[in-house]
Amino acid sequence: SLSGGSLSLEQAAGGLSAAEAPPVSASAASAAIRRWLSSAGGKARFVKDHAQWSVFHGRAKPLLEGQRRMAQLPGAAALLRGLASFEPSRRWTVEQALESDFFGPLRVAGAGADGDSAPVFTA
């Protein structure tokens, strides 16, 4: 359960597991966003905001610094994309994240290679 005896994740999702839940793209919120983006004002605002604030392409000064630092860490961009995917069915699991190139330098060579155990990481 979540926070001291309240709803479980499945209960909060209407009794559906993440695999059974309808995609976010089928939601009323997603439909409203698509309508807004198809309007002239919505499209113009999105283009402007994306150019300024996109984590990967934005030109705001703090984002440029973050992009520079992320470029120095192999696998960082892929890890961020995987963990921050809006669509739950596309979002990375903990296992996928730990198997990413980002964590490669921390893995102990040969550990977990037998398929019976999880990869071992150095401290």
C-alpha positions in Angstrom: 0.0 0.0 0.0 1.0 3.6 -0.4 1.7 6.0 2.5 0.6 4.2 5.6 -2.3 2.0 4.5 -3.9 4.0 1.6 -4.5 2.6 -1.9 -2.1 0.2 -3.6 -0.8 1.1 -7.0 -3.2 -1.3 -8.7 -6.2 0.1 -6.7 -5.2 3.7 -7.6 -5.1 2.6 -11.3 -8.6 1.2 -11.1 -7.5 -2.3 -10.3 -5.4 -2.6 -13.5 -1.7 -3.4 -13.6 0.6 -1.1 -15.7 0.5 -3.7 -18.5 -3.3 -3.8 -18.5 -4.0 0.0 -18.2 -4.9 1.8 -21.3 -2.1 3.9 -22.9 -1.8 7.5 -21.8 -2.5 8.5 -25.5 -6.0 7.2 -25.1 -6.8 9.4 -22.1 -9.1 12.5 -22.1 -6.1 14.6 -21.0 -4.1 13.5 -24.1 -7.1 14.3 -26.4 -7.3 17.8 -24.9 -3.5 18.3 -25.4 -3.8 17.1 -29.1 -6.7 19.6 -29.6 -4.6 22.4 -28.1 -1.6 21.5 -30.2 -3.7 21.5 -33.4 -4.7 25.1 -32.7 -2.6 27.9 -34.1 -1.9 29.4 -30.7 -1.2 26.0 -29.0 1.2 24.9 -31.8 3.1 28.3 -31.7 3.4 28.2 -27.9 4.7 24.6 -28.0 7.3 25.4 -30.6 8.5 28.4 -28.6 8.6 26.6 -25.3 10.2 23.5 -26.7 13.0 25.6 -28.3 13.6 27.3 -24.9 13.0 24.5 -22.4 13.5 21.1 -23.9 15.9 19.1 -21.8 17.7 17.8 -24.9 17.4 20.8 -27.3 16.4 23.8 -25.2 18.5 27.0 -25.3 17.9 28.3 -21.8 21.2 28.8 -20.1 20.6 26.2 -17.3 19.6 23.6 -19.9 22.7 24.3 -22.0 24.9 23.6 -19.0 22.9 20.4 -18.3 23.2 19.3 -21.9 27.0 19.9 -21.8 27.4 17.9 -18.6 25.1 15.1 -19.9 27.2 14.8 -23.1 30.2 14.1 -20.9 28.5 11.0 -19.3 28.1 8.2 -21.8 24.5 6.8 -21.7 23.1 9.7 -19.6 20.8 11.0 -22.3 19.4 7.5 -23.0 18.9 6.9 -19.3 17.0 10.1 -18.9 14.8 9.4 -21.9 14.1 5.9 -20.7 13.2 6.9 -17.2 11.2 10.0 -18.1 9.0 8.5 -20.8 5.5 9.8 -20.4 4.0 6.6 -21.6 4.3 4.0 -18.8 4.6 1.1 -21.2 7.7 2.7 -22.8 9.2 3.8 -19.5 12.3 1.9 -18.4 12.2 -0.5 -15.5 14.9 -0.4 -12.8 16.5 -3.4 -14.5 16.6 -1.7 -17.8 18.1 1.4 -16.2 20.8 -0.7 -14.4 21.7 -2.5 -17.7 22.1 0.8 -19.5 25.5 2.1 -20.7 25.4 4.8 -18.0 26.0 2.2 -15.3 28.4 0.1 -17.4 31.6 1.5 -15.7 30.2 0.5 -12.3 29.6 -3.2 -13.2 31.9 -5.9 -12.0 33.2 -7.8 -15.0 31.6 -11.2 -15.3 29.2 -10.8 -12.4 25.7 -11.8 -13.2 26.7 -13.2 -16.5 25.4 -16.7 -15.6 21.9 -15.4 -15.9 21.0 -16.6 -12.4 22.0 -13.4 -10.5 21.7 -9.7 -11.0 24.7 -7.7 -12.1 27.1 -6.7 -9.3 28.2 -3.1 -9.1 31.2 -1.5 -7.5 30.8 1.1 -4.8 
